[in-house]
Amino acid sequence: MLSLGVMILFYAFAGVRHFMHPESYYSMMPPYIPFHSVINYIAGVAEILFAILLIFPITRKFAATGIMVMLVVYIPTHIYMIELAPGVWETWVRLFVAQPLLLIWAWWHREDRENPKGILV
């Protein structure tokens, strides 16, 4: 349950950051993606919504799958960040280490391994 709780807080916090510091996300988006501010707010809402849906066993699989889709959709942003600063190792780690680990983490929580009866967390 600790892993799930951390994941819920992680995505809730990440979602809120989209509203608190939107300008930090605009520069990460490739220029061929239109409407940066709208996409930023949609991403923030999605992250908060998925965090809430992770709480309930009945919606957890949907939320975890949504997070995985969202992480895949973010890949062009990570590639663009590498194009902007190819020598910055953090951008490479974000794409080739953090993203796969986040995908595995979400995949792990698709099933309710610790609460198979489906009782609310």
N, C-alpha and C positions, 0 to 999 in steps of 0.2 A: 504493500500500500504506500510505502514511502516514495517509491519511484513514481507512482501515479500522482501522488500529491505534489511532488516536485514538478512533474510535467504540467499539471494544471496551473500551478503558480507561474511557471516559466512562460507558458503561452498567454496567460492573462496579463502578465507584466509586459511581455513583448507587444501585445495588442494595444495596451494603454500607451506605450511609448510612441506608437504611430500618431497619436493625438497630441501628446505632450511635446514631441520633437519632430514634427513632420518634415522639416527642412533637411534633417540628416538622412532621410530616405530618398529625397528627390535626386540627389547627386549620384546615388547608386543605380538609378534606373537608366537603361540605355535610351538614347534619344529617339529611337524608332518606336518606343512604347509611348503612346499618347496619354494625355490626361494624368500626369503624374500625381497630382493631388487627389484626384478621385480614386485612383488605384491604391494609393497609400491608405486612404480612409477605409476602402473596402477590405484591404488586407488587415487593418487593425480590427475592424468589426469581426472579420472571419476568425482571427486568432482568439479574440475574446469569446466569441460564440463557441468555438471548438473547445476552449478551456472549460466553459460551463457544461457543455455536452459530455465532456469526459467524466464529469462527476457521477453521472447516472449510468448504471450498467446497461440499461435499455438503449441508450444513445451512444455509448462508448465506442462501439465498432464504427459507427458512422463518423464520429468525431475523429477517431484515429485515422480512418481512411481519408477524411478531408484534410487532415494535417499532412499526410503523405502526398496527396495531390498538390497541396499548396507548396510543399518543399520542392517538388519537381518543377512547378511553375516558376519558382524563384531562381532556378538554375541560370537562366540568361542574365539575371542581375549579377550573379557571382562571376560569371564569365566576363561581363562588362567591367566589373571591378578589377579583374586580373588584367584586362586590356589596358585600363587606365594606369595601373601601377604594377607592372609585371615583376618588379623586384621586391615587392612587399610580401613577405612570406605569409602574413596573416590571411591574405586573400586566398592563397592557395590552400591553406589549412582549412579555411571556412568551406571551400568547395569540396576538397578531396578527403577531409577527415570529419568535420562537423556535420555536413549535410548527410553523409551516409549514416553516421551515428544517430542523428535525429530521426532519420527514416527507420532505422532498426528499432529505436526506442518507441516510435509510434506503432510500428508493426507489432511489437511485443504487447502493447496495451490494446490491441484489437480484440483480444479475448480476455475474459475476466478470470485469470488464473488463480487469484487469491480469494475470490468470492464466487464460486461456481453456481451458487443458488440464486444469484442475481439480487441479493439484498442490497439496498442503497448503502453506499460507502458511509 
